[in-house]
Amino acid sequence: MAEPLWRPQGRARRTTRTTRTTRTLRVRASAAVMAVIVLAVLVVPPLVQLDQQAVDLAAKLQPPSWAHPFGTDDVGRDLLLRCVYGLRVSLLVGLVAALVATVIGTAVGAAAGALGGWTDRVAMRVVDTLSSIPHLLLGIFIVAVFRPGVWPVVASVAVTHWLSTARIVRAEVLSLRGRPYVDAAVSGGASRWRVAVRHLVPGILPQAGLAAVLMIPHAMWHESALSFLGLGLPAHQASLGNLVQSARGSLLAGDWWPTLFPGLLLIVPTLAIAGLAGAWRERQNPRRRSELTL
């Protein structure tokens, strides 16, 4: 016996409602996690009047406890406090590097898409050439020229991560150039500068902002990789990469907590930012949003 026509429709509605609820919960959880992280890195260092470099050899490599929720490292420093400082440094490096890379990529992509011709060809050949070089190797070369520090790492991440943004912005500019309102503005006598400022730039800002947000965790992982290799931030400065690097010996000895908690503080913000960026992408793409609500 055939099922009534309304039953599959009702099942589809329930599936859509469940998908929407799951997506809402994911966005709220991601926002809550990022709020806790930002609050911790902004509030804990000024309020907690403790030296994160204070050494206590009598308390070295203590497992997590009420006194030390994340345990202590191999010289007795409180791992929770050092993780907060390390997350603060890694987030700052990731944010600044992502902003610089986004500005460079947006400028190159917008110029290539708007001007076209030889400008487009030269810009895209530069992008293709740099894309053929592994990011980590190019980043190692850049930081090796300078002394270890924050700004060489920021420059390394920015120089190696603007390429994808340039491609995205260029494709968006080329798409906007074919829109009817742009043709109408050109036919009405608008100059190239006015068309770019009034129509092209506002159209690419959402994509550029999304690229910047998604680049923050990528930049954090890049900084952590350089610091882990000893080429990033100085060894005495707390960052997530330095914390993981200094915990290698403890991990081989069976002490898991000096490696686990800095690693989690790399993974958790990445997942939270990805959840928020996914929601932003759905809101910026009406076609995808309409398909999801059918």
Number of C-alpha atoms within 10 A of each C-alpha: 3 4 7 8 8 9 10 11 11 11 11 13 14 12 12 15 14 12 14 14 12 12 15 13 12 17 21 15 15 21 16 13 17 19 12 11 19 14 11 15 19 14 11 13 17 9 8 10 8 11 12 18 15 11 15 14 12 9 16 16 21 21 16 16 10 7 10 15 13 22 24 25 27 19 15 18 23 27 26 20 22 24 23 23 22 23 25 21 21 26 24 18 23 27 20 19 30 27 20 20 29 27 19 19 28 28 16 23 30 26 19 25 26 20 12 15 10 10 15 18 13 13 19 20 12 11 19 13 10 16 15 8 11 10 17 16 10 16 25 18 13 18 23 15 9 12 14 18 16 19 17 20 30 25 19 27 33 25 20 23 26 28 23 19 26 29 22 18 29 26 16 20 23 17 13 20 17 10 11 10 13 18 14 11 16 14 10 9 10 15 11 12 11 13 19 19 11 13 18 22 17 11 17 20 14 15 19 22 18 18 24 25 21 18 27 24 25 17 28 27 20 26 32 26 20 22 24 21 13 15 24 29 26 15 18 9 16 22 30 33 28 25 26 20 19 17 20 15 13 16 15 9 9 8 19 16 21 29 20 14 19 25 17 12 16 19 13 16 20 20 15 22 21 17 19 20 20 17 16 17 16 14 12 14 10 11 10 12 14 10 8 13 11 8
